[in-house]
Amino acid sequence: MELAQKLRKLDVFKILPEKKSNFKVWMGQFSPELDFPTETVPTQKYVVTSTPRSGSHFLGHLLYSTGAAGYPIEYFNKRNVPHWKERFPGPHYFREVQKKRTSANGVFGMKLHSEQLSPFRAYCADDPQECLSDYKFIFLTRKDKIAQAVSYSRALQTGSFISDVSEKQAFDYDEMQIEQCLGEIMYGEMAWRKFLSIVPGRTIEIGFEDLRSDPEITMNRIFEFLGIAHGSADLDISFVKQRQSDALNGQYRDRFIEKQQKELC
């Protein structure tokens, strides 16, 4: 079945049946249960370059659910690296990660926030088989940066960075925190634009709003960019994440903008 037909059947914001603890979900990413059935050496690699609350978790799981785009998660998050090294001892542990998380068609993907680029480059310097020039880059952005900052503030306060993790406390309006989140997002995006400017032919820019409103078209663009045959996709609804924002996010967004506009006078 073609990717477009499968996406039409898919409710991309379906609510998952069970909320789980943050720690349980976080540790789940290292499980062999998420490995592909057969070890495969990658022949094609890509990175989802992103900033916090840009929709990268949603995109990553949607790509994984196709069965044809690897499993793009944060392999170089500083909290995650020790767990990968524990599972795959040795100086070139990332080679073993790739074998387990490369789909049968030879595609491997990962996600990086801007602060994770330096650790990845350091790994590349120590592993002659790993090179940034082997990768394509999917630059995921979000037009409404204020909404993104409010979402980031909420995740920091509640501890719920993904939809199937319960919020541990109420979300309160914190203007200073939202402003700090906005600054971090803008800095991260600027850092990515600077880096990606040196690989223009290997980059595609994807908008979160487009992914949310029309996943069929957006996924087709990504698959065409990566050179993945659409017919090989096999979407799995169990990995699709619900939308996390609600009316409170919108109220806090409007409140923040109104306050900032008043200070212009």
C-alpha positions in Angstrom: 0.0 0.0 0.0 1.3 3.5 -0.9 2.3 5.9 1.9 -0.4 8.3 1.0 -3.1 5.6 1.4 -1.8 4.6 4.8 -1.6 8.2 6.0 -5.2 8.8 5.0 -6.2 6.0 7.4 -4.1 7.4 10.2 -5.3 9.7 12.9 -2.0 11.4 13.6 -3.1 12.9 16.9 -4.8 9.7 18.2 -4.7 9.6 22.0 -2.7 6.7 23.3 -4.5 4.5 25.7 -2.1 4.7 28.7 0.0 7.3 30.4 3.4 6.1 31.6 6.1 7.5 34.0 8.7 9.8 32.5 11.5 7.5 33.5 9.9 4.4 32.1 9.3 6.0 28.7 12.8 7.5 28.7 14.5 4.2 29.4 12.4 2.4 26.8 14.4 4.0 24.0 17.4 1.8 24.8 15.4 -1.4 24.7 16.3 -4.2 22.2 12.5 -4.3 21.5 12.9 -1.2 19.4 15.7 -2.7 17.3 15.1 -3.8 13.8 14.8 -7.6 13.4 18.0 -7.9 11.3 21.3 -6.1 11.9 22.0 -3.8 8.9 25.0 -1.6 8.1 23.6 1.7 6.9 24.1 2.8 3.3 22.2 6.1 3.8 22.1 8.4 6.8 20.2 11.4 7.8 19.8 13.8 10.8 16.6 15.5 12.0 18.0 18.9 13.2 15.7 20.5 15.6 15.1 22.8 18.6 13.0 22.0 21.8 9.3 21.6 21.1 9.6 21.9 17.4 7.8 18.6 16.8 10.9 16.4 16.4 9.6 13.7 18.7 6.4 13.4 16.6 8.3 13.4 13.3 10.9 10.9 14.6 8.3 8.3 15.7 6.3 8.8 12.5 9.4 8.1 10.5 10.2 5.0 12.6 6.7 3.7 12.2 7.1 3.5 8.4 9.7 0.8 8.9 11.8 2.4 6.2 13.5 5.3 7.8 15.5 3.9 10.7 14.7 5.2 14.3 15.7 8.9 14.6 16.1 9.7 18.3 18.6 11.6 20.3 21.6 9.2 20.3 24.0 12.0 21.4 21.9 13.5 24.2 24.4 13.6 27.1 22.0 11.7 29.3 21.6 9.0 26.7 25.2 8.3 25.7 26.2 6.4 28.9 23.3 4.0 28.4 24.3 3.3 24.8 27.9 2.7 25.9 26.7 0.3 28.6 24.7 -1.7 26.1 27.5 -1.6 23.5 30.9 -1.5 25.3 33.8 -0.3 23.3 35.2 2.9 21.7 33.0 2.6 18.6 29.7 1.9 20.3 27.8 4.0 17.8 28.6 1.6 15.0 26.7 -1.1 17.0 23.8 1.3 17.6 23.5 1.9 13.9 23.4 -1.8 13.0 20.5 -2.3 15.4 18.6 0.9 14.5 19.0 0.8 10.7 16.0 -0.3 8.7 16.2 -3.2 6.3 16.6 -0.9 3.3 19.8 0.5 4.8 18.5 3.8 6.1 19.7 5.2 9.5 18.4 8.4 11.1 19.0 10.3 14.2 17.8 13.5 15.9 20.1 16.3 17.1 19.5 19.5 19.0 22.2 22.1 18.3 24.0 21.4 21.6 24.4 17.8 20.6 26.3 18.6 17.4 29.6 19.0 19.1 29.6 15.6 20.9 28.7 14.0 17.6 31.5 15.8 15.8 33.9 14.7 18.6 32.8 11.1 18.0 33.3 11.4 14.3 36.9 12.6 15.0 37.6 9.3 16.9 35.8 7.0 14.5 37.2 6.9 10.9 34.0 5.2 9.7 31.8 8.1 10.8 31.7 11.4 8.9 29.2 14.2 8.8 29.5 14.4 5.0 27.7 11.1 4.8 24.5 12.5 6.2 21.5 14.4 4.8 19.7 16.9 7.1 16.0 17.5 7.7 15.8 20.9 9.3 12.5 21.0 11.4 11.3 24.5 12.3 8.2 26.0 13.9 6.9 29.3 12.6 5.1 30.3 15.8 8.1 30.7 18.1 6.0 32.1 21.0 3.8 29.1 21.0 6.9 26.9 20.9 8.4 28.8 23.9 5.2 28.3 25.8 5.2 24.6 25.0 8.8 24.4 26.2 8.0 26.2 29.4 5.2 23.8 30.0 7.4 20.7 29.4 10.0 22.1 31.8 7.5 22.7 34.5 5.4 19.6 34.2 8.1 17.1 33.2 6.0 15.9 30.2 8.1 16.3 27.1 6.0 13.7 25.1 2.3 13.0 25.0 2.3 9.6 26.7 3.9 10.9 29.9 1.6 12.4 32.6 2.2 15.9 33.8 3.6 15.8 37.4 2.3 19.3 38.3 0.1 22.1 37.0 1.4 24.5 34.3 1.7 28.1 35.6 2.3 31.2 33.6 6.0 32.3 34.1 6.9 35.2 31.8 10.6 35.0 32.6 10.8 31.3 31.9 8.9 31.7 28.6 11.3 34.5 27.6 14.3 32.3 28.5 12.8 29.4 26.5 12.3 31.7 23.5 15.9 32.8 23.7 17.2 29.2 23.8 15.0 28.3 20.8 16.1 31.2 18.8 19.8 30.6 19.6 19.5 26.9 18.7 17.8 27.7 15.4 20.5 30.3 14.5 23.2 27.7 15.3 21.5 25.2 13.0 21.1 27.7 10.2 24.8 28.6 10.4 25.8 24.9 10.2 23.4 24.0 7.5 24.5 26.9 5.3 27.6 24.9 4.5 25.6 21.8 3.3 22.8 23.5 1.2 22.5 20.6 -1.2 22.0 18.1 1.5 19.3 19.9 3.5 15.5 20.1 3.4 13.5 22.5 5.6 10.3 21.2 7.1 7.7 23.2 9.0 6.0 21.7 12.0 2.8 23.4 11.1 2.9 21.7 7.7 3.6 18.4 9.2 0.7 18.8 11.6 -1.8 20.0 9.1 -0.9 17.8 6.1 1.4 14.9 7.2 0.8 13.1 3.9 2.4 15.8 1.7 5.1 16.5 4.3 6.1 12.8 4.6 6.1 12.5 0.8 8.5 15.4 0.6 10.9 13.8 3.2 10.8 10.4 1.5 11.5 11.9 -1.9 14.4 13.9 -0.4 15.9 10.8 1.2 15.2 8.7 -1.9 13.1 6.2 0.0 10.5 4.2 -2.0 7.0 5.1 -0.8 5.7 1.6 -1.3 8.1 0.3 1.4 6.4 2.3 4.2 4.3 0.5 6.7 2.9 3.0 9.2 2.2 1.8 12.8 -0.4 3.8 14.7 1.0 2.7 18.0 3.9 5.1 17.6 1.9 8.2 16.7 1.8 10.9 19.3 -1.2 13.0 20.2 -1.1 16.8 20.2 0.0 18.1 23.6 -1.0 21.7 23.5 -4.5 22.9 24.8 -6.4 26.1 25.4 -4.1 27.0 28.3 -1.1 27.1 25.9 -3.0 29.5 23.7 -4.0 31.7 26.6 -0.4 32.0 27.9 0.8 32.7 24.3 -1.6 35.6 23.9 -0.8 36.9 27.4 2.9 36.9 26.7 2.5 38.7 23.4 0.1 41.3 24.9 2.6 42.0 27.6 5.5 42.4 25.2 3.5 44.6 22.9 2.6 47.0 25.8 6.3 47.4 26.6 6.8 48.7 23.0 5.0 51.9 23.9 
